[in-house]
C-alpha cells in the first residue's frame, strides 16, 4: 500500500463517509474537506505532469505551512515523484546545496524566499513555481511561474496499482546538529507504516482532532500526528510557520476542540504560564506529545495541575531513524522523568557496545540502535554513509543511552557530546535534567569545553526565566547540592536563547565553537 491510499480511498463506498468532513485546517482561518482535497490533489497531479514531472523526479518544496503544502505533497508522491522538503530557514548557499544535492528539477517556493534563489538564474533546467502569484528572482532575468500553472484543467486519475513500498516519497535533510546535512529518504512504506504505528499506539479515530505547531519541512509537524489523523479521517490542524504565540496556539486548540497536540518543550513551558485559563480552553485535550529535549519536573507538575486529564508523552527519535522511536507513559513523568519511555509500536531498540550491534545488558551505556518499518531507506546518493548508519534494518542513531530496570530508554547524550573530564565520563542529558529544575532556569544546554588539566570541563549555558535573576556562583552552588563534584559545571554562561533546530534540538556544535576558548577568556 502507498501514501496515495489516504487520498485515493476518499469517497470509497466501503470506507467511512468523509467527503464533507473537514480534513485539514490552518489554525482557525482556513480549511478544506476530504472531498475537495481529493479533487485538489488530482488537479495538481495533472498540472505537475503537464510540466514533465514523472516518477523518480525530485520536486523541492520551499514553503511556509499551508493547506497547499499537503495538496502538493500528495500530488507529487501520487506521481511517483519525490517531495524534497526544504528548510526555509536555510541560507542561499545551503539551499543551493540541498537543491543541487537532491537533483531537484522543480522548485515551488513562497515569494519571500526569492532572494535566496538567485543561483537558479543560471540553472534553466530547474523550473521555479510560485506558491501564490508570479515573482521575479532578483539578479536574474527569470521569474517564477504562477501557481495556477500547477493546476491542471482536468483532474488526473490515480495510478491503478499502488507504488511499491520501497518507492522513495520524500527527502528530508537532517537537522545538522553535527554539520553538513544529509538527505534522509523516506519511502511510501516508511510514511504509511509510520502513520499506522501512531494509530496503533495512540488510538486515532475519525473523531480525532490533532494539532501541530512546527514547520512542515520537519517530521514533527507533518508526519507526526497529522498524517495518522488523515489516515483515520480525523481533522488535522496546524499553526503558522513563524511567530509562535502560545496565546494564539491555545486559542486555536480551543476553537478546533483539539484532542491531541504536539508542542515542543519551550512551548509547554510557555503554556503553563497562562495559568488556570487553559483548564477550560483545552478541556477536550487528552494527549500532549513532546520531544527534542527534557522538560523540567516543575513544568510537568504544573501541567498536571492545570490539565489533569491530559497524558504528557515524552518522545525520542530522529528523521533517519523513522521519527518517533520511544514514547513515555503517563506515570513515567513522575517515576522516571529522565527517561524517554518504551519502544513505539512495531519498534525495536537496543543499546550496543560495538559496530556490529552487540547489545548491552540493562543499565549499561551504549549507542542506541532502532529498527522499525519507518526507518529511512537510506541517505540520498550517499552509499557509504548509508552503509555505515543502516545495518540489517537497524539505524545507528549516534546517541548514547541505557535501558532502565523498568524497560525504559534513557538518552545520555550524543556520542560526540559525551564529556571526558578527569578520567570520568559525563553525560550532558543527565546534568540538564537535574539542573533544569532550578526555579530560575528556562532553558539549559551542557557541553564539554577544552581543559588543559582534565582534557575537558563541564560548561552550562543557561537561559534565565523572565523576572528571575541568577548568578553563576549561585547556579554552581545549586549544582553542587544536586550532583557529584565532577559533574558540577566549571563554567556557567547566561544567555538570552539557545541555538536550536526546527525540531527543538540544541545545536551544540555552535555552542562548542562559541566557547572553545573559554578557559583562556576566563
C-alpha positions as CSV (number, residue, x, y, z in Angstrom):
1,X,0.0,0.0,0.0
2,X,1.3,3.5,-0.8
3,X,0.7,7.0,0.5
4,X,-1.9,7.7,-2.2
5,X,-4.2,5.3,-0.3
6,X,-5.0,8.1,2.0
7,X,-6.4,10.3,-0.9
8,X,-7.4,7.6,-3.4
9,X,-9.9,6.0,-1.0
10,X,-11.8,9.2,-0.2
11,X,-15.3,8.5,-1.4
12,X,-14.8,4.8,-1.4
13,X,-18.3,3.3,-0.7
14,X,-16.7,0.6,1.5
15,X,-15.0,3.2,3.7
16,X,-16.4,5.6,6.3
17,X,-18.1,8.5,4.5
18,X,-15.9,11.6,4.9
19,X,-16.3,13.7,1.7
20,X,-18.0,16.6,3.5
21,X,-15.8,16.4,6.7
22,X,-13.0,18.9,7.4
23,X,-9.7,17.2,6.6
24,X,-7.1,19.9,7.1
25,X,-7.4,23.3,8.9
26,X,-5.0,26.2,9.0
27,X,-5.5,27.5,12.6
28,X,-9.0,28.9,12.7
29,X,-8.6,30.7,9.4
30,X,-8.9,28.2,6.5
31,X,-10.0,24.6,5.9
32,X,-10.6,22.0,3.3
33,X,-12.9,19.0,3.2
34,X,-11.8,15.5,2.3
35,X,-13.8,15.6,-0.9
36,X,-12.3,18.8,-2.1
37,X,-8.8,17.7,-1.0
38,X,-9.1,14.7,-3.4
39,X,-10.0,16.9,-6.3
40,X,-7.3,19.4,-5.5
41,X,-4.7,16.7,-5.4
42,X,-5.8,15.3,-8.7
43,X,-5.7,18.8,-10.3
44,X,-2.1,19.3,-9.1
45,X,-1.1,15.9,-10.4
46,X,-2.4,17.0,-13.8
47,X,-0.5,20.3,-13.6
48,X,2.8,18.8,-12.5
49,X,2.6,16.0,-15.1
50,X,1.9,18.7,-17.8
51,X,5.3,20.3,-16.8
52,X,7.1,17.0,-17.2
53,X,7.2,15.7,-13.6
54,X,7.3,11.9,-13.6
55,X,8.2,9.0,-11.4
56,X,11.6,9.4,-9.7
57,X,11.8,13.2,-10.3
58,X,12.5,15.4,-7.3
59,X,10.3,18.4,-6.6
60,X,11.5,20.8,-3.9
61,X,9.1,22.5,-1.6
62,X,10.4,25.8,-0.1
63,X,7.1,26.7,1.5
64,X,5.6,28.1,4.7
65,X,2.9,25.9,6.3
66,X,-0.2,25.9,4.2
67,X,-3.0,23.6,3.1
68,X,-1.4,23.7,-0.4
69,X,1.7,22.1,1.1
70,X,-0.5,19.0,1.7
71,X,-2.1,19.2,-1.8
72,X,1.4,19.3,-3.4
73,X,2.9,16.6,-1.2
74,X,0.1,14.1,-2.1
75,X,0.2,15.1,-5.8
76,X,4.0,14.7,-6.0
77,X,4.0,11.3,-4.3
78,X,1.0,10.1,-6.3
79,X,3.0,10.6,-9.4
80,X,5.8,8.5,-8.0
81,X,8.0,11.7,-7.8
82,X,9.8,12.6,-4.6
83,X,9.0,15.6,-2.4
84,X,12.1,17.4,-1.2
85,X,11.0,19.2,2.0
86,X,13.3,22.2,2.3
87,X,14.0,24.1,5.5
88,X,13.2,27.7,4.7
89,X,15.5,28.9,7.4
90,X,18.5,27.9,5.3
91,X,20.8,30.4,3.7
92,X,21.1,30.8,-0.1
93,X,24.2,28.7,-0.1
94,X,22.6,26.0,2.0
95,X,19.5,25.9,-0.2
96,X,21.7,25.7,-3.3
97,X,23.5,22.7,-1.7
98,X,20.2,20.9,-0.9
99,X,18.5,21.6,-4.3
100,X,21.7,20.6,-6.2
101,X,22.4,17.6,-4.0
102,X,18.8,16.3,-4.4
103,X,18.9,16.9,-8.2
104,X,15.5,18.7,-8.0
105,X,14.1,19.7,-11.4
106,X,11.2,21.7,-10.0
107,X,11.2,24.2,-7.1
108,X,7.9,25.5,-5.6
109,X,8.5,28.5,-3.3
110,X,7.0,31.4,-1.4
111,X,7.9,34.8,-2.9
112,X,9.5,35.7,0.5
113,X,12.4,33.3,-0.4
114,X,13.1,34.7,-3.9
115,X,16.3,36.5,-2.9
116,X,17.8,33.1,-1.8
117,X,17.1,31.5,-5.2
118,X,19.3,33.7,-7.4
119,X,21.6,30.8,-8.2
120,X,18.7,29.3,-10.2
121,X,19.2,32.1,-12.7
122,X,22.0,30.0,-14.2
123,X,20.1,26.7,-14.0
124,X,17.3,26.9,-16.6
125,X,16.7,23.2,-16.4
126,X,15.2,23.8,-12.9
127,X,11.6,25.1,-13.2
128,X,10.5,27.5,-10.5
129,X,6.9,28.0,-9.5
130,X,5.4,30.4,-7.0
131,X,3.1,29.2,-4.2
132,X,1.0,32.3,-4.9
133,X,1.4,34.8,-7.7
134,X,4.4,35.1,-10.1
135,X,7.6,36.7,-8.7
136,X,10.9,37.8,-10.1
137,X,14.1,36.1,-9.0
138,X,16.4,39.0,-8.0
139,X,19.6,39.5,-10.0
140,X,18.3,37.3,-12.8
141,X,16.1,37.5,-15.8
142,X,13.9,34.7,-14.6
143,X,10.5,34.8,-12.9
144,X,8.7,32.0,-11.1
145,X,5.7,30.7,-12.9
146,X,2.3,31.5,-11.4
147,X,0.7,28.9,-9.1
148,X,-2.2,28.5,-11.4
149,X,0.1,26.7,-13.9
150,X,0.4,23.9,-11.4
151,X,-3.4,23.3,-11.5
152,X,-4.4,21.1,-14.4
153,X,-7.5,21.7,-16.4
154,X,-8.8,18.2,-15.7
155,X,-8.2,16.1,-12.6
156,X,-5.8,13.3,-13.2
157,X,-6.8,9.7,-12.4
158,X,-4.7,7.9,-9.8
159,X,-2.4,5.1,-10.8
160,X,-4.3,1.7,-10.7
161,X,-1.6,-0.2,-8.8
162,X,-0.1,1.2,-5.6
163,X,3.5,2.3,-5.8
164,X,5.9,-0.4,-4.3
165,X,6.7,0.1,-0.6
166,X,10.3,1.0,-1.2
167,X,9.4,3.8,-3.7
168,X,11.0,7.0,-2.4
169,X,8.4,9.5,-1.4
170,X,10.3,12.3,0.4
171,X,13.8,13.6,1.1
172,X,14.3,15.4,4.4
173,X,17.7,17.0,5.1
174,X,18.8,16.2,8.6
175,X,18.8,18.9,11.1
176,X,22.6,19.3,11.1
177,X,23.4,19.2,14.8
178,X,26.7,17.7,13.7
179,X,27.5,19.5,10.5
180,X,26.6,19.3,6.8
181,X,23.0,17.9,6.3
182,X,22.3,14.6,4.6
183,X,19.1,13.8,2.7
184,X,17.2,11.1,4.6
185,X,14.9,9.3,2.2
186,X,11.5,8.1,3.3
187,X,9.7,5.6,1.1
188,X,5.9,5.2,0.7
189,X,6.2,2.2,3.0
190,X,8.0,4.3,5.6
191,X,5.5,7.1,5.7
192,X,2.4,4.9,5.6
193,X,3.8,2.5,8.2
194,X,4.7,5.4,10.5
195,X,1.2,6.7,10.3
196,X,-0.2,3.3,11.1
197,X,2.2,2.8,14.0
198,X,0.9,6.0,15.6
199,X,-2.7,4.9,15.1
200,X,-1.8,1.6,16.9
201,X,0.0,3.4,19.7
202,X,-2.5,6.2,20.4
203,X,-5.8,5.0,19.0
204,X,-6.7,7.7,16.4
205,X,-10.3,7.7,15.3
206,X,-12.5,9.7,12.9
207,X,-13.2,11.9,16.0
208,X,-9.6,12.8,16.5
209,X,-8.6,16.4,16.1
210,X,-4.8,16.8,16.1
211,X,-2.7,20.0,16.1
212,X,1.0,20.5,15.5
213,X,3.0,23.7,15.9
214,X,6.2,23.4,13.9
215,X,7.2,23.8,10.2
216,X,6.2,21.2,7.7
217,X,9.7,20.5,6.4
218,X,10.2,18.6,9.7
219,X,8.5,15.3,10.6
220,X,7.5,16.8,14.0
221,X,4.8,18.9,12.4
222,X,3.8,16.8,9.3
223,X,4.3,13.1,9.7
224,X,3.8,13.2,13.4
225,X,0.1,13.2,14.5
226,X,-1.3,14.8,11.3
227,X,-0.6,12.0,8.8
228,X,-2.2,9.4,11.0
229,X,-5.1,11.7,11.7
230,X,-5.7,11.9,7.9
231,X,-5.3,8.1,7.6
232,X,-8.2,7.7,10.1
233,X,-10.3,10.5,8.6
234,X,-9.9,12.9,11.6
235,X,-9.1,16.6,11.3
236,X,-5.5,17.8,11.0
237,X,-4.9,21.3,12.3
238,X,-1.6,23.2,12.0
239,X,-0.2,26.5,13.1
240,X,1.5,29.2,11.0
241,X,5.2,28.7,10.4
242,X,6.6,31.8,12.1
243,X,5.9,34.0,15.1
244,X,4.8,31.3,17.5
245,X,2.4,32.7,20.1
246,X,1.3,30.4,23.0
247,X,-1.8,32.5,23.4
248,X,-2.8,32.1,19.8
249,X,-2.0,28.4,19.9
250,X,-4.1,27.8,23.0
251,X,-7.0,29.8,21.3
252,X,-6.8,27.6,18.2
253,X,-6.7,24.4,20.2
254,X,-9.8,25.5,22.0
255,X,-11.6,26.7,18.8
256,X,-10.9,23.5,17.0
257,X,-11.5,21.3,20.1
258,X,-8.1,19.6,19.7
259,X,-7.9,16.2,21.3
260,X,-4.2,15.7,20.5
261,X,-1.3,18.2,20.1
262,X,2.4,18.2,19.6
263,X,4.2,21.1,21.3
264,X,8.0,21.4,21.9
265,X,9.2,21.7,25.4
266,X,9.7,25.5,25.3
267,X,6.1,25.9,24.1
268,X,4.9,23.8,27.1
269,X,7.0,26.0,29.4
270,X,5.1,29.0,28.0
271,X,1.7,27.2,28.0
272,X,1.7,26.6,31.8
273,X,2.4,30.3,32.3
274,X,-1.1,31.0,31.0
275,X,-2.4,29.6,34.3
276,X,-5.9,28.4,35.1
277,X,-7.4,29.8,32.0
278,X,-6.2,26.9,29.9
279,X,-8.1,24.4,32.1
280,X,-11.4,25.3,30.3
281,X,-10.0,26.3,26.9
282,X,-8.2,23.0,26.5
283,X,-10.8,20.8,28.1
284,X,-11.1,18.4,25.1
285,X,-7.3,17.8,25.0
286,X,-6.3,14.2,26.0
287,X,-2.8,13.7,24.6
288,X,0.1,16.2,24.5
289,X,3.2,14.9,22.7
290,X,6.6,16.5,23.1
291,X,10.3,15.8,22.4
292,X,13.6,17.3,21.4
293,X,14.8,18.0,24.9
294,X,13.9,17.3,28.5
295,X,11.0,19.1,30.3
296,X,11.7,20.5,33.7
297,X,9.9,18.5,36.5
298,X,8.4,21.8,37.8
299,X,6.8,22.3,34.4
300,X,5.4,18.7,34.4
301,X,3.9,19.2,37.9
302,X,2.2,22.5,36.9
303,X,0.9,20.9,33.7
304,X,-0.6,18.0,35.7
305,X,-2.3,20.6,38.0
306,X,-3.8,22.6,35.2
307,X,-4.7,19.7,32.8
308,X,-5.1,16.6,34.9
309,X,-6.9,14.7,32.1
310,X,-4.0,15.2,29.7
311,X,-1.4,12.5,29.2
312,X,2.0,14.1,28.6
313,X,4.1,11.9,26.3
314,X,7.8,12.4,26.0
315,X,9.3,11.0,22.8
316,X,12.7,10.3,21.3
317,X,13.6,9.8,17.7
318,X,15.4,11.2,14.6
319,X,14.4,11.6,11.0
320,X,16.5,8.8,9.6
321,X,15.5,6.5,12.5
322,X,11.9,6.7,11.5
323,X,10.9,9.7,13.6
324,X,9.5,8.7,16.9
325,X,11.1,5.6,18.3
326,X,10.2,5.8,22.0
327,X,7.1,7.0,23.9
328,X,6.6,7.5,27.6
329,X,3.6,6.6,29.6
330,X,1.8,9.0,31.9
331,X,3.4,7.6,35.1
332,X,6.9,7.8,33.6
333,X,6.9,11.6,34.1
334,X,6.7,11.0,37.8
335,X,8.5,7.7,38.3
336,X,11.2,8.0,35.7
337,X,11.3,11.6,34.4
338,X,14.8,11.2,33.0
339,X,13.6,8.5,30.5
340,X,12.0,8.9,27.1
341,X,9.8,5.9,27.5
342,X,9.5,2.5,25.9
343,X,9.5,1.4,22.2
344,X,6.8,2.7,20.0
345,X,4.5,0.1,18.4
346,X,6.4,-2.1,15.9
347,X,9.7,-0.7,17.1
348,X,12.8,-2.5,18.4
349,X,15.5,-0.7,20.4
350,X,18.8,-1.9,21.8
351,X,21.9,-0.2,23.2
352,X,25.0,-1.6,21.6
353,X,28.7,-1.9,22.5
354,X,30.2,-2.1,19.0
355,X,29.7,-1.5,15.3
356,X,28.0,-4.9,14.6
357,X,25.1,-4.3,17.0
358,X,26.1,-6.4,20.0
359,X,23.5,-5.5,22.7
360,X,24.4,-4.5,26.2
361,X,22.5,-5.6,29.3
362,X,20.1,-3.1,31.0
363,X,21.9,-0.3,32.9
364,X,25.0,-0.1,30.7
365,X,25.5,2.8,28.3
366,X,25.9,2.2,24.6
367,X,24.9,3.5,21.2
368,X,21.2,3.4,20.7
369,X,20.1,1.4,17.6
370,X,16.5,1.4,16.4
371,X,14.6,-0.8,14.0
372,X,11.0,-0.4,12.7
373,X,9.1,-0.2,9.4
374,X,9.5,3.6,9.4
375,X,13.4,3.6,9.5
376,X,14.6,5.5,6.4
377,X,15.7,3.5,3.4
378,X,19.0,5.5,3.4
379,X,20.7,8.8,2.6
380,X,20.2,10.3,-0.8
381,X,23.2,9.4,-3.1
382,X,25.4,8.6,0.0
383,X,26.1,4.9,-0.3
384,X,29.0,4.9,2.2
385,X,27.1,6.8,4.9
386,X,24.0,4.7,4.3
387,X,26.1,1.5,4.8
388,X,27.6,2.9,8.0
389,X,24.3,4.1,9.5
390,X,21.8,1.4,8.4
391,X,22.7,-2.2,9.4
392,X,20.4,-5.1,8.8
393,X,17.3,-2.9,9.1
394,X,18.7,-1.1,12.2
395,X,19.5,2.6,12.3
396,X,22.6,3.6,14.3
397,X,21.4,6.8,15.9
398,X,24.7,8.2,17.1
399,X,23.1,8.7,20.5
400,X,24.2,7.2,23.8
401,X,21.7,5.6,26.1
402,X,20.8,2.8,28.5
403,X,17.8,0.6,29.2
404,X,16.5,1.1,32.7
405,X,15.2,-1.7,35.0
406,X,11.6,-0.7,34.1
407,X,12.3,-1.2,30.4
408,X,12.6,2.5,29.5
409,X,15.2,4.2,27.3
410,X,17.3,6.9,28.9
411,X,19.2,9.0,26.5
412,X,22.5,10.2,28.0
413,X,23.7,12.3,25.1
414,X,25.2,12.2,21.6
415,X,28.4,10.1,21.2
416,X,30.1,13.3,20.3
417,X,28.5,15.2,23.2
418,X,29.9,12.9,25.9
419,X,32.3,14.8,28.1
420,X,35.5,13.2,29.2
421,X,36.8,15.0,32.3
422,X,39.5,13.8,34.8
423,X,39.0,10.2,33.7
424,X,35.2,10.3,34.2
425,X,32.5,10.1,31.5
426,X,29.9,12.8,32.0
427,X,26.6,12.7,30.1
428,X,25.1,16.1,29.4
429,X,21.5,14.9,29.3
430,X,21.7,13.8,33.0
431,X,23.0,17.1,34.1
432,X,20.5,19.1,32.0
433,X,17.6,17.1,33.6
434,X,18.7,17.8,37.1
435,X,19.7,21.5,36.7
436,X,16.6,22.4,34.6
437,X,14.6,22.0,37.8
438,X,16.1,25.2,39.2
439,X,13.2,27.7,39.6
440,X,15.1,30.4,37.6
441,X,16.1,28.2,34.6
442,X,14.1,28.5,31.4
443,X,16.4,26.5,29.2
444,X,19.8,24.8,29.5
445,X,22.5,23.1,27.5
446,X,25.6,21.4,28.9
447,X,28.7,21.0,26.7
448,X,32.3,20.0,27.1
449,X,35.0,22.6,26.6
450,X,38.8,22.2,26.4
451,X,40.6,22.0,29.7
452,X,44.4,21.8,30.0
453,X,44.4,19.7,33.2
454,X,41.3,17.5,32.8
455,X,41.1,17.2,29.0
456,X,37.5,18.7,29.1
457,X,35.5,20.7,31.6
458,X,31.7,20.9,32.0
459,X,30.1,24.1,30.8
460,X,26.4,25.0,31.4
461,X,24.8,27.5,29.0
462,X,21.7,28.8,30.7
463,X,18.6,30.9,29.7
464,X,17.0,32.6,32.7
465,X,13.2,32.9,33.1
466,X,11.8,36.4,32.7
467,X,11.5,38.2,36.0
468,X,14.2,36.0,37.7
469,X,17.8,36.6,38.4
470,X,20.6,34.1,38.6
471,X,24.4,34.4,39.1
472,X,27.0,32.0,38.0
473,X,28.1,31.3,41.6
474,X,24.5,30.7,42.7
475,X,23.9,28.2,40.0
476,X,27.1,26.3,40.7
477,X,26.2,26.1,44.4
478,X,22.8,24.7,43.4
479,X,24.6,22.2,41.1
480,X,26.9,21.1,43.9
481,X,23.8,20.3,46.1
482,X,22.4,18.0,43.4
483,X,25.3,16.5,41.5
484,X,28.6,14.7,42.1
485,X,31.6,17.1,42.2
486,X,32.9,16.0,38.8
487,X,29.5,16.8,37.2
488,X,29.3,20.3,38.5
489,X,29.8,22.9,35.7
490,X,33.2,24.6,36.0
491,X,31.8,27.3,33.7
492,X,28.3,28.8,33.6
493,X,27.3,31.3,30.9
494,X,24.0,33.1,31.0
495,X,22.5,33.8,27.5
496,X,19.2,35.0,26.1
497,X,18.5,31.9,24.0
498,X,20.0,28.6,22.7
499,X,20.6,27.8,19.0
500,X,18.0,25.1,18.1
501,X,16.9,23.2,15.0
502,X,13.3,23.2,13.8
503,X,12.8,20.0,15.8
504,X,13.8,21.7,19.0
505,X,17.2,20.1,19.3
506,X,20.0,22.3,20.6
507,X,22.8,22.7,18.1
508,X,25.6,22.0,20.5
509,X,28.3,22.3,17.8
510,X,27.5,26.0,17.7
511,X,27.9,26.3,21.5
512,X,31.2,24.4,21.4
513,X,32.5,26.7,18.8
514,X,31.4,29.8,20.8
515,X,33.0,28.6,24.0
516,X,36.0,26.8,22.6
517,X,38.4,29.3,24.2
518,X,36.5,29.8,27.4
519,X,39.5,28.6,29.5
520,X,41.7,31.4,28.0
521,X,39.0,34.1,28.4
522,X,38.1,33.0,31.9
